[in-house]
Amino acid sequence: MNNLVAIAGAGPAGLMLACELRTAGVPTVVFDPLPEPRRAAPGVAINPAVVELLDQRGVMDALRADGMEFRQAFFAHLALDPTKLPEERAYNFAVPQQQVERRLEEHALKLGADIRRGYRITDLEQDEEGVTLTVADPEGARHTERCGYLAGCDGAGSTVRELVNVGFPGQDSPFYGIVADLDMTEELFPHLGARQYDEGLFTVTPTGPATLRVMTGELGRTPADPDAEPTPEELRERARHITGADLALESPHWLARWFHITRLADRYRTGRVFLVGEAAHVHFPLGGQALSTTIEDAVDLGWKLAAAVHGWAPEGLLDTYHAERHPVGARACRTTLAQTALMHPMDRIAPVRELLAELIGFDDVNAHLVRLAGALDVTYPLGGDGAQAHPLTGRRLGDVVLETPEGERGLAELLRPGRGVVVDLSGGLLGPRGTEGWQGRVDVVMAEPSAGIGATGLLLRPDGRVAWATDDSDDKGLRAALERWFGQPGGGEGRV
């Protein structure tokens, strides 16, 4: 089999997947039709799930210099308090999406990914051994490229999704939105933050030491010509209509429209072709859920593709990508629709918002919505074989710091190599027995008992999900979990 994995699209999904594959030593090529990285990326923050996933691979080390942590969260633009969570988790991080993409590209290139800009996939054929791509280069000349697998990370208008004939049902809701970057002015300082008005939303967020991101959004309305390029005059008019203030919004660095579209692909896998990120799901951008769902798609798929390429993937492993991620995409679509339903029309929905604001005052309600908005509540059904699973199974933990013989080490550091990890918190009662034969796929770490974990032993998958946990002093069930997620011991050829 051809060991090369091809990726269509150098956005967050494609770049994160390239990082995951190269971390695992898989030859990777990324094709992107744009000649250079895009500037007009509307995102201005990443949520806790993305922070933890990027920290897990070392990307946050560079990204922290580009933004700032903020200990706030929102549901339908109603304020939440993430500091009240009973467990330690990351907080939202304010940073422009183009910086996230830049740091991911730097990391992917450092790991040896081949990123080809100006290249567009125009056709594909797959067979039992791989995928043959037709690729147009920057001059328009076409050539073929052979790969073992293809990941379509090419956005809502995905060419890959169309080529494999996957449905993308959903709804396009009436919406009038404009986003722009402008030079910082004192006039805009009183409008900093995400503000909800009767006529719509108006958001002003720093994107650099001297620039601000301005966004207008009106639910239930549509521009006269959605395909026309927005103008500074139009931006100023919409901002005045929403806020009642006549703001100087001249000379934007760039402008773009944004939309209220909710769609979910029928399936995430078609043979050797996979859909990732907005090629698989698209919904209204609230609280960073779009980017978190995208990034975790890539992290979930990356180690599984690597296992298939390296020959140790257990039977059905690649099918678990759809099984785990499709429900998450569906829930993101539902919960963002629920939030927009709480934002319009304001004259009718205001009493419901007032009641919800009261409910958020209860710690349990606040915690539930903080976890939902931050994508911290996603749990996979990883128990297996109908057995009663440990409460931690299927969850992703925060960066709990452990006392090990090598000193203090956080879970994010333990996961950085992109392998599975058995964490023995029993004081040595479990020991490394039962993991022989999975060397190179699974690391074993001894640590002191930790109240931050609440178990005596864990098996973490490379994506950080708990695949097995115990409160006892034996490793019952560990071998079955190792075989389920890491194949047979000894490195024999797996089945995909």
C-alpha positions as CSV (number, residue, x, y, z in Angstrom):
1,M,0.0,0.0,0.0
2,N,1.1,3.6,-0.7
3,N,2.0,5.1,2.7
4,L,1.4,8.7,1.6
5,V,-1.7,10.5,3.1
6,A,-3.0,13.4,1.0
7,I,-4.9,16.3,2.5
8,A,-7.1,18.7,0.6
9,G,-7.1,22.1,2.3
10,A,-4.6,24.0,4.4
11,G,-7.0,25.5,6.9
12,P,-7.2,24.5,10.6
13,A,-8.4,21.0,9.8
14,G,-5.9,20.2,7.2
15,L,-2.9,21.7,9.0
16,M,-3.8,20.0,12.3
17,L,-4.2,16.7,10.6
18,A,-0.8,17.2,8.9
19,C,0.7,17.8,12.3
20,E,-0.9,14.6,13.7
21,L,0.3,12.5,10.8
22,R,3.8,13.8,10.8
23,T,4.1,13.4,14.6
24,A,3.4,9.7,13.9
25,G,6.0,9.6,11.1
26,V,3.4,9.3,8.2
27,P,4.4,10.9,4.8
28,T,1.9,13.7,4.3
29,V,1.2,16.2,1.5
30,V,-1.3,19.1,1.7
31,F,-2.8,20.6,-1.4
32,D,-4.4,24.0,-1.1
33,P,-5.8,26.1,-4.0
34,L,-4.9,29.5,-2.5
35,P,-1.4,30.8,-3.4
36,E,-0.8,32.0,0.1
37,P,-2.4,31.8,3.6
38,R,-5.7,33.6,3.9
39,R,-6.1,36.8,5.8
40,A,-9.9,36.9,5.9
41,A,-10.4,34.3,8.7
42,P,-13.3,35.6,10.9
43,G,-12.4,33.7,14.1
44,V,-10.9,35.7,17.0
45,A,-10.7,33.1,19.8
46,I,-10.2,29.5,20.6
47,N,-12.1,27.7,23.3
48,P,-10.8,25.4,26.0
49,A,-11.0,22.2,24.0
50,V,-8.8,23.7,21.3
51,V,-6.3,25.1,23.9
52,E,-6.0,21.7,25.4
53,L,-5.6,19.9,22.1
54,L,-3.0,22.3,20.9
55,D,-1.2,22.1,24.2
56,Q,-1.2,18.4,23.8
57,R,1.0,18.7,20.7
58,G,3.1,21.6,21.8
59,V,1.6,24.2,19.5
60,M,0.3,26.4,22.3
61,D,3.9,27.1,23.4
62,A,4.3,29.4,20.4
63,L,0.7,30.5,20.2
64,R,0.6,32.0,23.7
65,A,2.7,34.9,22.6
66,D,0.1,35.8,20.0
67,G,-2.9,36.3,22.3
68,M,-4.2,36.3,25.8
69,E,-6.2,34.0,28.1
70,F,-9.7,35.3,29.2
71,R,-11.7,33.6,31.9
72,Q,-15.1,34.2,30.4
73,A,-17.5,32.1,28.4
74,F,-20.9,32.7,26.7
75,F,-24.0,30.8,25.7
76,A,-26.2,32.7,23.2
77,H,-24.1,35.8,24.3
78,L,-25.2,35.2,28.0
79,A,-22.2,35.4,30.3
80,L,-21.0,32.2,32.0
81,D,-18.3,31.8,34.7
82,P,-15.8,29.0,33.8
83,T,-13.8,29.7,37.0
84,K,-16.6,27.9,38.9
85,L,-15.9,24.5,37.3
86,P,-15.1,22.0,40.0
87,E,-12.3,20.6,37.8
88,E,-9.2,22.3,36.4
89,R,-9.6,23.0,32.7
90,A,-8.2,25.4,30.2
91,Y,-9.9,28.8,29.6
92,N,-10.8,30.6,26.4
93,F,-7.9,32.2,24.6
94,A,-8.2,35.3,22.5
95,V,-6.2,35.0,19.3
96,P,-7.0,35.6,15.6
97,Q,-7.7,32.5,13.6
98,Q,-5.1,33.4,11.0
99,Q,-2.5,33.2,13.8
100,V,-3.7,29.7,14.8
101,E,-3.3,28.7,11.1
102,R,0.2,30.2,10.9
103,R,1.4,28.4,14.0
104,L,-0.1,25.1,12.8
105,E,1.6,25.5,9.4
106,E,4.9,26.3,11.1
107,H,4.6,23.2,13.3
108,A,3.6,21.0,10.3
109,L,6.5,22.2,8.2
110,K,8.9,21.6,11.1
111,L,7.6,18.1,11.4
112,G,8.3,17.5,7.7
113,A,4.8,18.0,6.0
114,D,4.8,18.9,2.3
115,I,2.5,21.8,1.9
116,R,1.8,22.8,-1.8
117,R,-0.1,26.1,-2.2
118,G,-1.8,26.9,-5.5
119,Y,-2.6,23.2,-6.1
120,R,-6.2,22.1,-6.5
121,I,-7.6,18.5,-6.5
122,T,-10.0,18.2,-9.5
123,D,-10.8,14.5,-9.6
124,L,-10.2,11.2,-7.7
125,E,-10.5,7.5,-8.1
126,Q,-10.1,5.0,-5.4
127,D,-9.5,1.3,-5.2
128,E,-8.7,-1.3,-2.6
129,E,-5.0,-0.2,-2.4
130,G,-5.3,3.6,-2.5
131,V,-6.5,6.8,-4.1
132,T,-5.4,8.3,-7.4
133,L,-5.8,12.1,-7.5
134,T,-5.9,14.5,-10.4
135,V,-4.2,17.7,-9.3
136,A,-4.0,21.1,-11.0
137,D,-0.8,23.0,-10.3
138,P,-0.5,26.9,-10.1
139,E,-0.1,27.1,-13.9
140,G,-3.2,25.0,-14.5
141,A,-1.3,21.9,-15.7
142,R,-2.8,18.6,-14.4
143,H,-0.9,15.6,-13.1
144,T,-1.8,12.5,-11.1
145,E,-0.8,11.7,-7.5
146,R,-1.1,8.4,-5.8
147,C,-1.8,8.1,-2.1
148,G,-3.0,5.5,0.4
149,Y,-5.7,7.8,1.9
150,L,-7.2,11.2,1.2
151,A,-8.7,13.6,3.8
152,G,-11.0,16.3,2.5
153,C,-10.3,19.3,4.7
154,D,-11.5,21.8,2.1
155,G,-14.3,23.6,3.8
156,A,-18.0,23.9,3.4
157,G,-17.8,23.9,-0.4
158,S,-15.7,20.8,-0.4
159,T,-14.7,19.4,-3.8
160,V,-13.7,16.1,-2.1
161,R,-17.1,15.7,-0.6
162,E,-18.7,16.3,-4.0
163,L,-16.3,13.9,-5.8
164,V,-17.3,11.0,-3.4
165,N,-21.0,12.0,-3.6
166,V,-21.7,12.5,0.0
167,G,-24.9,14.4,0.9
168,F,-24.6,17.7,2.9
169,P,-28.2,18.3,4.1
170,G,-29.1,21.2,6.4
171,Q,-30.5,24.7,6.3
172,D,-29.4,28.2,5.2
173,S,-31.0,30.7,7.6
174,P,-31.6,34.4,6.8
175,F,-28.6,36.3,8.1
176,Y,-26.8,39.6,7.3
177,G,-23.3,39.6,8.5
178,I,-20.1,41.5,7.8
179,V,-16.6,41.1,9.3
180,A,-13.6,43.4,8.9
181,D,-10.2,44.2,10.4
182,L,-9.5,47.9,11.0
183,D,-6.9,50.1,12.6
184,M,-7.5,50.5,16.4
185,T,-9.4,53.7,17.3
186,E,-10.5,55.0,20.7
187,E,-14.0,55.5,19.3
188,L,-14.4,51.7,19.3
189,F,-13.1,51.0,22.8
190,P,-16.6,51.4,24.5
191,H,-17.9,48.7,22.1
192,L,-15.2,46.0,23.0
193,G,-16.7,42.6,23.4
194,A,-19.7,40.7,22.0
195,R,-22.8,42.8,22.5
196,Q,-26.3,41.8,21.8
197,Y,-28.8,44.5,20.6
198,D,-32.5,44.4,19.7
199,E,-31.5,44.6,16.0
200,G,-28.5,42.2,16.1
201,L,-25.0,41.7,17.4
202,F,-22.0,43.9,17.2
203,T,-18.6,42.6,18.2
204,V,-15.3,44.4,18.6
205,T,-12.2,42.3,19.4
206,P,-8.4,43.1,19.4
207,T,-6.6,41.1,16.7
208,G,-3.2,42.7,17.3
209,P,-1.4,45.6,19.0
210,A,-3.0,48.1,16.6
211,T,-5.9,46.3,14.9
212,L,-9.5,45.4,15.8
213,R,-11.9,42.8,14.4
214,V,-15.4,44.3,13.9
215,M,-18.4,42.0,13.2
216,T,-22.0,42.9,12.5
217,G,-24.7,40.2,12.5
218,E,-28.5,40.4,11.9
219,L,-30.6,37.3,12.3
220,G,-33.7,37.1,10.1
221,R,-32.3,39.5,7.5
222,T,-30.4,39.0,4.2
223,P,-28.3,41.5,2.2
224,A,-29.7,42.7,-1.1
225,D,-27.0,40.8,-3.0
226,P,-25.3,38.1,-0.8
227,D,-22.7,37.6,-3.5
228,A,-21.6,41.2,-3.8
229,E,-18.4,42.3,-2.1
230,P,-19.2,44.3,1.1
231,T,-18.1,47.9,1.3
232,P,-16.9,50.2,4.1
233,E,-20.1,52.2,3.7
234,E,-22.2,49.1,4.1
235,L,-20.4,48.1,7.2
236,R,-20.9,51.5,8.7
237,E,-24.6,51.5,7.8
238,R,-25.2,48.1,9.4
239,A,-23.3,49.0,12.5
240,R,-25.4,52.2,12.9
241,H,-28.6,50.2,12.3
242,I,-27.6,47.7,15.1
243,T,-26.1,50.0,17.7
244,G,-27.6,53.4,16.9
245,A,-24.1,54.9,16.9
246,D,-22.5,56.4,13.8
247,L,-19.0,54.9,14.0
248,A,-16.0,55.7,11.8
249,L,-15.2,52.4,10.1
250,E,-13.2,53.6,7.2
251,S,-10.2,51.9,5.5
252,P,-10.6,48.3,6.6
253,H,-7.7,46.0,5.9
254,W,-10.2,43.5,4.5
255,L,-14.0,42.9,4.6
256,A,-16.0,39.7,4.1
257,R,-19.5,38.4,4.6
258,W,-20.4,35.7,7.0
259,F,-23.5,33.5,7.0
260,H,-25.8,31.4,9.1
261,I,-25.5,28.0,7.5
262,T,-26.1,24.6,9.3
263,R,-25.2,21.4,7.5
264,L,-23.9,18.0,8.3
265,A,-22.4,15.4,6.0
266,D,-24.3,12.1,5.7
267,R,-21.1,10.2,6.4
268,Y,-17.5,11.1,7.3
269,R,-15.9,8.1,5.5
270,T,-16.2,6.7,2.0
271,G,-13.6,3.9,1.5
272,R,-10.2,5.5,1.7
273,V,-11.6,9.1,1.7
274,F,-12.5,11.0,4.9
275,L,-14.2,14.3,5.5
276,V,-12.8,16.6,8.2
277,G,-13.8,19.9,9.7
278,E,-16.2,22.2,7.7
279,A,-16.2,19.7,4.8
280,A,-18.2,17.5,7.2
281,H,-20.1,20.0,9.3
282,V,-20.8,23.8,9.3
283,H,-22.8,25.8,11.7
284,F,-23.1,29.3,13.2
285,P,-19.8,30.4,14.8
286,L,-20.5,30.8,18.5
287,G,-18.0,30.3,21.4
288,G,-15.4,28.6,19.2
289,Q,-17.5,25.4,18.7
290,A,-16.8,25.4,15.0
291,L,-13.0,25.4,15.4
292,S,-13.1,23.0,18.4
293,T,-15.2,20.5,16.5
294,T,-12.8,20.9,13.5
295,I,-9.6,20.5,15.4
296,E,-10.8,17.4,17.3
297,D,-11.9,15.8,14.1
298,A,-8.3,16.0,12.9
299,V,-6.9,14.7,16.2
300,D,-9.3,11.8,16.2
301,L,-8.6,10.8,12.6
302,G,-4.8,11.4,12.6
303,W,-3.6,8.6,14.9
304,K,-6.1,6.2,13.4
305,L,-4.8,6.8,9.9
306,A,-1.3,6.5,11.2
307,A,-2.1,3.1,12.7
308,A,-3.5,2.0,9.4
309,V,-0.4,3.2,7.5
310,H,1.9,1.5,10.0
311,G,0.0,-1.7,9.8
312,W,-1.2,-2.2,13.3
313,A,-4.7,-0.8,13.2
314,P,-7.2,-3.3,14.7
315,E,-10.2,-4.2,12.6
316,G,-12.7,-1.4,12.3
317,L,-10.5,1.3,13.8
318,L,-11.0,3.7,10.8
319,D,-14.8,3.3,11.1
320,T,-14.7,4.6,14.6
321,Y,-13.8,8.1,13.1
322,H,-17.4,8.5,11.8
323,A,-18.9,6.7,14.8
324,E,-17.2,9.1,17.3
325,R,-17.2,12.4,15.4
326,H,-20.5,12.4,13.4
327,P,-22.6,12.6,16.6
328,V,-20.4,15.4,17.9
329,G,-20.9,17.4,14.6
330,A,-24.6,16.8,14.9
331,R,-24.7,18.0,18.4
332,A,-22.7,21.1,17.5
333,C,-25.3,21.9,14.8
334,R,-28.1,21.5,17.3
335,T,-26.6,23.5,20.1
336,T,-25.7,26.4,17.9
337,L,-29.2,26.4,16.4
338,A,-30.5,26.5,20.0
339,Q,-28.3,29.5,20.8
340,T,-29.4,31.5,17.7
341,A,-33.0,30.7,18.6
342,L,-32.3,32.5,21.9
343,M,-31.0,35.6,20.1
344,H,-33.8,36.5,17.7
345,P,-36.3,38.2,17.7
346,M,-35.2,40.0,20.8
347,D,-38.6,41.6,21.5
348,R,-40.1,38.1,21.9
349,I,-37.2,36.1,23.2
350,A,-36.1,38.5,25.9
351,P,-38.2,36.9,28.7
352,V,-36.6,33.5,28.0
353,R,-33.2,35.0,28.1
354,E,-33.9,36.6,31.4
355,L,-35.0,33.3,32.8
356,L,-32.0,31.5,31.4
357,A,-29.7,34.2,33.0
358,E,-31.3,33.4,36.4
359,L,-30.7,29.6,35.9
360,I,-27.1,30.3,35.0
361,G,-26.7,31.5,38.5
362,F,-27.0,27.9,39.7
363,D,-23.5,26.3,39.7
364,D,-24.7,23.1,38.0
365,V,-26.4,24.9,35.1
366,N,-23.4,27.2,34.7
367,A,-21.0,24.2,34.7
368,H,-23.1,22.4,32.1
369,L,-23.2,25.3,29.7
370,V,-19.5,26.1,30.2
371,R,-18.6,22.6,29.3
372,L,-20.9,22.6,26.3
373,A,-19.7,26.0,25.0
374,G,-16.1,24.9,25.5
375,A,-16.6,21.4,24.0
376,L,-15.4,19.9,27.3
377,D,-18.5,17.7,27.7
378,V,-17.8,15.4,24.7
379,T,-17.7,11.8,25.8
380,Y,-17.2,8.8,23.5
381,P,-18.9,5.4,24.2
382,L,-15.6,3.5,24.6
383,G,-16.6,0.9,27.2
384,G,-16.5,-2.0,24.7
385,D,-18.1,-5.4,24.8
386,G,-21.1,-4.2,26.8
387,A,-19.0,-4.1,30.0
388,Q,-19.7,-1.5,32.7
389,A,-17.3,1.3,31.9
390,H,-15.4,3.4,34.4
391,P,-16.9,6.9,34.6
392,L,-13.7,8.4,33.1
393,T,-13.9,6.2,30.0
394,G,-14.4,8.2,26.8
395,R,-13.6,11.5,28.4
396,R,-10.6,13.8,27.7
397,L,-9.0,15.1,30.9
398,G,-7.5,18.5,31.6
399,D,-3.7,18.9,31.9
400,V,-3.5,17.3,35.3
401,V,0.1,17.5,36.7
402,L,1.5,14.2,38.0
403,E,4.4,13.4,40.3
404,T,6.6,10.9,38.4
405,P,10.1,9.6,39.0
406,E,11.3,12.1,36.5
407,G,9.5,15.0,38.3
408,E,6.3,16.8,37.7
409,R,4.8,16.0,34.3
410,G,1.4,17.1,32.9
411,L,-0.9,14.8,30.9
412,A,-0.4,17.1,27.9
413,E,3.4,16.5,28.0
414,L,2.9,12.7,28.3
415,L,0.7,12.8,25.1
416,R,3.0,15.0,23.1
417,P,4.8,12.1,21.2
418,G,1.4,11.0,19.8
419,R,1.4,7.6,21.3
420,G,-1.0,5.9,23.8
421,V,-0.1,6.2,27.5
422,V,-0.7,3.8,30.4
423,V,-0.6,5.8,33.6
424,D,0.0,3.8,36.7
425,L,-1.3,5.8,39.7
426,S,-1.5,2.8,42.1
427,G,1.8,3.4,43.8
428,G,3.4,0.6,41.7
429,L,0.8,-2.1,42.3
430,L,-0.2,-2.2,38.6
431,G,3.2,-1.9,37.2
432,P,4.0,-2.2,33.4
433,R,2.8,-5.8,33.2
434,G,0.3,-6.5,30.5
435,T,1.7,-3.9,28.1
436,E,4.6,-6.0,26.6
437,G,4.3,-6.1,22.8
438,W,2.9,-2.6,22.4
439,Q,6.2,-0.8,22.7
440,G,6.4,2.1,20.2
441,R,2.6,2.4,20.3
442,V,2.0,2.8,24.0
443,D,4.2,4.4,26.7
444,V,4.0,3.4,30.4
445,V,4.3,6.1,33.1
446,M,4.5,5.6,36.8
447,A,3.0,8.4,39.0
448,E,1.9,9.1,42.5
449,P,-1.9,8.9,43.2
450,S,-3.7,12.0,42.0
451,A,-6.9,13.5,43.3
452,G,-7.1,15.3,40.0
453,I,-7.7,12.0,38.2
454,G,-9.6,9.8,40.7
455,A,-8.4,6.4,39.4
456,T,-5.5,4.0,40.1
457,G,-4.8,3.4,36.4
458,L,-5.6,4.9,33.0
459,L,-5.0,4.0,29.3
460,L,-5.0,7.2,27.2
461,R,-5.4,7.0,23.4
462,P,-3.1,9.3,21.4
463,D,-6.0,11.9,21.2
464,G,-6.1,12.0,25.0
465,R,-9.4,10.1,25.4
466,V,-9.5,7.6,28.3
467,A,-9.8,4.2,26.8
468,W,-9.6,2.3,30.1
469,A,-9.6,3.2,33.7
470,T,-9.6,1.3,37.0
471,D,-10.0,2.1,40.7
472,D,-8.5,-1.2,41.7
473,S,-5.0,-2.6,42.1
474,D,-5.2,-4.9,39.1
475,D,-5.2,-4.4,35.3
476,K,-8.3,-6.3,34.5
477,G,-9.6,-5.2,31.1
478,L,-6.4,-3.4,30.2
479,R,-5.3,-6.0,27.6
480,A,-8.7,-6.0,25.9
481,A,-8.6,-2.2,25.7
482,L,-5.0,-2.3,24.3
483,E,-6.1,-4.8,21.6
484,R,-9.2,-2.8,20.8
485,W,-7.3,0.4,20.2
486,F,-3.7,-0.6,19.5
487,G,-4.0,-3.9,17.7
488,Q,-2.3,-7.2,18.5
489,P,1.0,-7.1,20.4
490,G,4.2,-7.5,18.4
491,G,3.5,-5.1,15.6
492,G,1.8,-7.5,13.2
493,E,-0.2,-6.3,10.2
494,G,-3.5,-4.9,11.3
495,R,-6.9,-4.9,9.5
496,V,-8.5,-1.6,8.5
